[in-house]
């Protein structure tokens, strides 16, 4: 999908252009993409649904911050509020279990 042009007027890259990028693709996939995905999927079987939810929702928060940094997008109160609400939604299951266990 990375070689699909964004505009119909642009020609597809030729093989030389694509092959110049391929040596970077394998190390990035092997070192930066596959281990975290494997760890997340392995951990999802071992942990409770609440902890897994917090982990996946934390990933959304980190991706939001990283996207704002890497693309020089505005990052203001709306984004911070969204991250806080996402984090609270993920933590709500664990927090509710703690409250229920203390009330018993």
C-alpha positions in Angstrom: 0.0 0.0 0.0 3.0 2.3 0.5 3.6 2.4 -3.2 0.0 3.4 -4.2 0.1 7.0 -5.4 -2.1 9.5 -3.7 -3.0 11.1 -7.0 -4.0 9.4 -10.2 -1.7 11.8 -12.2 1.4 10.5 -10.5 3.0 7.5 -12.0 3.8 4.4 -10.0 7.3 4.2 -8.7 9.6 2.0 -10.7 11.3 -1.1 -9.3 14.6 0.8 -8.7 12.8 3.3 -6.4 11.0 0.5 -4.5 14.1 -1.7 -4.2 16.0 1.2 -2.7 13.6 1.3 0.2 13.2 -2.4 0.8 16.5 -2.8 2.8 14.9 -0.6 5.5 11.6 -2.4 5.5 12.8 -5.7 6.8 14.8 -4.4 9.9 12.0 -2.1 10.8 9.4 -4.8 10.6 11.5 -7.4 12.5 12.7 -5.0 15.2 10.0 -2.4 15.7 6.7 -3.9 14.6 6.6 -7.7 15.1 7.9 -7.9 18.7 5.4 -5.4 20.2 2.5 -7.0 18.4 3.6 -10.5 19.5 3.9 -9.3 23.1 0.5 -7.6 23.0 -1.2 -10.7 21.6 0.6 -13.0 23.9 -0.2 -10.9 26.9 -3.9 -10.5 26.0 -4.3 -14.3 26.7 -2.6 -14.1 30.1 -4.0 -10.9 31.6 -7.5 -10.0 32.7 -9.7 -8.1 30.3 -9.3 -4.9 32.3 -5.5 -4.9 32.2 -5.6 -5.7 28.5 -8.0 -2.9 27.9 -5.8 -0.4 29.7 -2.8 -1.6 27.7 -4.6 -1.2 24.3 -6.0 2.2 25.4 -2.6 3.4 26.5 -1.4 2.5 23.0 -4.0 4.9 21.6 -2.8 7.7 23.9 0.9 7.2 23.0 0.0 7.1 19.3 -1.9 10.4 19.6 1.1 12.1 21.3 3.6 10.6 18.8 1.5 11.6 15.8 1.3 15.2 17.2 5.1 15.3 17.6 6.0 13.7 14.3 3.6 15.7 12.2 3.8 19.1 14.0 0.0 19.1 14.5 -1.6 21.2 17.2 -1.8 19.5 20.6 -4.0 21.4 23.0 -6.5 21.0 25.7 -8.9 19.0 23.5 -6.3 16.3 22.8 -5.2 16.2 26.5 -8.8 15.8 27.6 -9.3 13.0 25.1 -6.2 11.2 26.4 -7.4 11.6 30.0 -10.9 10.3 29.1 -9.5 7.3 27.2 -7.2 6.5 30.1 -10.1 6.8 32.6 -12.3 4.6 30.5 -9.7 1.9 30.5 -8.9 2.2 34.1 -12.6 2.2 35.1 -12.9 -1.6 35.0 -9.9 -2.1 37.3 -10.9 0.7 39.6 -14.5 -0.6 39.9 -13.2 -4.1 40.8 -11.1 -2.5 43.6 -14.1 -0.7 45.0 -16.2 -3.8 44.8 -13.6 -5.9 46.6 -13.2 -3.3 49.4 -16.9 -3.0 50.0 -17.3 -6.8 50.6 
